Amino acid sequence: MKYNEALDYIYARQMFGMKLGLDNIKSLMQQLNNSQDNFPSVHIAGTNGKGSVCALLSSILQEAGYKVGVYTSPHLVDFRERIKINGEKISKKHLAALVEKTKPLVKKHTYFEVVTALAFQYFAQQKVDIALVEVGLGGRLDATNVIKPELAVITNISLEHTEHLGNSIEKIAFEKAGIIKPGIDVVAYANNSGLKVITNACKERDCVLHVVKPKKVKTSLLGDFQQENAAVALKATDLLIDKGYKITQKHIDAGLLNAKWPGRMEFISNNVLFDCAHNPSGAQSLSKELRKLGKDTYIVLGIMKDKNIKEMCDALQGVAKEIIVTKPKIERSASPKKIAQHIQKNVCVIDDVSDAIEYAKLKAGGKGLVVVCGSIFTVGEAFSCIRPKPFDS
């Protein structure tokens, strides 16, 4: 099977939609000799910050000489970004071979279930020392929840995907706490009512809970909110050290400074900033950072239709000189005209992402700042326009 054929097959699984539940993935993994049991792992859930924690923790472990698998979603530009070992994307050859092996076993499995199975096989095949596995949605019924991790990590919790996870912080926390397995250590960053739910889950499953707070550390990832993620990664590192991983302070310091997570408060040039803020909580964090910069800001904004568009617009319009609403080329994108209805003034609609960025650059001139945000898909398309290989730069 050729790579392009494999990719077409994977994307064709999207016709089966999204199905929360573990029966499908369990049956598939049993036929694949439960490859997820052949490597140690850390399971990471939460509303925002999962990918950043993966990037920081992976960088620390790599500095210590470990072979680290990382499974995240979605991707920015290249599908293979989802499955990496020591920062290197899975090769086209390996992906095609794994799809060829897995395809005969696939029934009505979803896109995410198939991709998860591919990732777990790859990590087992390549004999990683440890894999960092990011939850796709929620946790309890997410396809990744077939792993038996060394420890579970839960980043911040806020309202998102309420149609699937529930309409309260407590209900969403319950779903995310579903990754907590009996007897393991749990790291949590929580400053709301979700913490009580996580605490109860840990008590029920005889787990030790480690609650962290932000701490000031030097890291390559910009934004005060990354101090929360760094604190989570550092506590996870401490627990891995307790479990026998040979990690020194030198490895930790270098790992924090060398971590890469493209499109998160990332300056693409002196006056162009990309940030994957894709929900109200992310938009609020971005807004705080933009206020500190104190520049005339022109925001290129594209949002998915399943997000709380009004709250995102409310968070961003106070810091923007003008908002240029756009639409990435994906079916889930919200109509720019509908987004624009939630913005009181200084708004225009330019459907094409590339054209929207060029317009914003003209308006910003040499002194203003262009910010592309609203969705990982918007930022991904922007990368394709400006810098096609975000992880290779």
Secondary structure as UniProt FT lines:
FT   HELIX           3..12
FT   HELIX           13..16
FT   HELIX           23..31
FT   TURN            32..34
FT   HELIX           35..38
FT   STRAND          41..45
FT   HELIX           50..63
FT   TURN            64..65
FT   STRAND          68..71
FT   HELIX           79..82
FT   STRAND          83..85
FT   TURN            86..87
FT   STRAND          88..89
FT   HELIX           92..102
FT   HELIX           103..105
FT   HELIX           111..125
FT   TURN            126..127
FT   STRAND          130..134
FT   TURN            140..141
FT   HELIX           143..146
FT   STRAND          151..154
FT   HELIX           162..165
FT   HELIX           169..176
FT   HELIX           177..179
FT   TURN            182..183
FT   STRAND          185..188
FT   HELIX           194..204
FT   TURN            205..206
FT   STRAND          208..211
FT   HELIX           225..242
FT   TURN            243..244
FT   HELIX           249..258
FT   TURN            262..263
FT   STRAND          266..269
FT   TURN            270..271
FT   STRAND          272..274
FT   HELIX           280..293
FT   STRAND          297..301
FT   TURN            305..306
FT   HELIX           309..317
FT   TURN            318..319
FT   STRAND          322..325
FT   TURN            331..332
FT   HELIX           336..340
FT   TURN            341..342
FT   STRAND          347..349
FT   HELIX           353..364
FT   TURN            365..367
FT   STRAND          369..373
FT   HELIX           376..386
FT   TURN            390..392
//
